[in-house]
Amino acid sequence: MQMSQDMISLIFESEQLAKTTKLAPAPFFRITGNFISQGPNRTVVAKFSNHFWDMQGQQHFTQYACHDRTSIHFEDALGNASETFGPFDEISVADGVVYANGQLFARLTEETQLWHCYKTDTYWLSMIIASPPSL
């Protein structure tokens, strides 16, 4: 019997424009450098440029969040994965800094375009936000 994976959504926010936009639900989102791709097809759905996220032709989103129950793991260029962290009830990302349940969790290092996971003090190419694995 095959289990279906829960879906999660990312919400892009702009305090300056007082607006939000929600990405369609997906099993995961992969953030690599200045791009966010949506699983399972890994279609690029957002691009970071000039300090703003551009999504579906809409610009000026300064941050994004996930209010669904999620987990995070990281992957290197060869697809090797870190341990899975979470579950978390909320993840928020602004200026490349990730907070999980309100706690500082990771940061995108601009110079290298690598994610720094504070818990393990390791660096990774991609951060994957997904629904938590079923037990």
C-alpha positions in Angstrom: 0.0 0.0 0.0 1.5 3.4 -1.0 1.2 6.3 1.4 0.5 9.7 0.0 2.8 12.6 1.2 1.2 15.6 2.8 1.4 18.8 0.9 2.7 22.1 2.2 2.5 25.7 0.9 4.9 28.7 0.9 3.4 32.1 1.6 5.3 35.1 0.1 4.9 38.4 2.0 5.6 42.0 1.4 5.2 44.3 4.4 5.9 47.3 2.2 3.0 46.5 -0.2 0.9 44.8 2.5 0.2 41.8 0.4 0.8 38.0 0.4 0.8 35.4 -2.3 0.5 31.7 -1.7 2.2 29.0 -3.8 0.2 26.0 -4.7 0.6 23.1 -2.3 3.5 20.7 -3.0 5.2 17.8 -1.2 8.4 19.9 -0.9 10.2 23.1 -1.9 13.9 23.1 -2.7 15.8 26.4 -2.1 19.1 26.5 -4.0 20.9 29.9 -4.1 18.5 32.4 -5.5 15.9 29.9 -6.7 13.0 28.1 -5.2 11.7 25.0 -7.0 8.5 23.1 -6.2 8.4 19.4 -6.0 7.8 16.8 -7.3 8.6 18.3 -10.8 11.2 20.7 -9.4 9.7 23.6 -11.4 11.4 26.9 -10.5 8.6 29.0 -9.0 10.5 32.0 -7.5 13.8 33.8 -8.1 15.6 36.2 -5.8 16.9 39.4 -7.5 17.7 42.9 -6.3 16.8 42.0 -2.7 13.3 40.8 -3.6 11.6 37.5 -4.5 10.0 37.5 -8.0 7.2 35.0 -8.2 4.8 34.4 -11.1 5.6 37.8 -12.5 5.0 39.5 -9.2 7.9 41.2 -7.5 8.8 42.9 -4.2 8.2 40.0 -1.9 10.7 40.3 1.0 10.1 37.1 2.9 8.4 33.8 2.8 7.0 31.4 5.4 5.4 28.0 5.8 2.7 27.7 8.4 2.2 24.0 7.8 3.8 21.3 9.8 7.2 20.7 8.1 10.7 19.3 8.3 13.9 20.5 6.9 16.9 18.7 5.5 19.9 19.8 3.4 21.6 18.3 0.3 25.0 18.7 -1.3 25.7 18.9 -5.0 25.7 15.1 -5.3 22.4 14.7 -3.6 23.8 13.4 -0.3 21.4 14.5 2.5 21.8 15.7 6.0 19.7 14.4 8.9 16.1 15.5 8.9 15.2 18.3 11.4 11.8 18.9 12.8 8.9 18.7 12.8 8.3 22.4 12.9 5.0 24.2 13.2 6.3 27.3 11.4 9.3 28.3 9.3 10.0 31.9 8.2 12.8 33.2 5.9 13.8 36.8 5.5 17.1 38.1 4.1 18.4 34.5 3.8 17.9 33.8 7.5 15.8 30.8 8.5 13.8 30.6 11.7 12.1 27.4 12.7 9.6 27.6 15.5 11.0 31.1 16.2 14.5 29.9 16.7 17.5 30.8 14.5 18.1 27.7 12.3 20.1 28.4 9.1 21.4 31.2 6.9 22.2 31.5 3.2 25.8 32.7 2.9 25.8 35.2 0.0 29.5 34.8 -0.9 29.3 31.0 -1.4 25.5 30.6 -2.0 25.6 27.7 0.6 23.2 27.2 3.4 24.9 27.2 6.9 23.0 24.9 9.3 23.7 26.3 12.7 22.7 23.1 14.6 25.5 21.1 12.9 27.8 23.9 11.8 27.8 22.5 8.2 27.3 24.0 4.8 25.0 22.7 2.0 24.0 23.6 -1.5 20.2 23.1 -1.1 17.7 23.4 1.7 14.5 21.3 1.4 11.3 22.2 3.2 8.9 19.3 3.2 6.1 17.7 5.1 7.5 15.7 8.0 8.1 12.0 7.4 5.4 9.7 8.6 6.2 7.4 11.5 
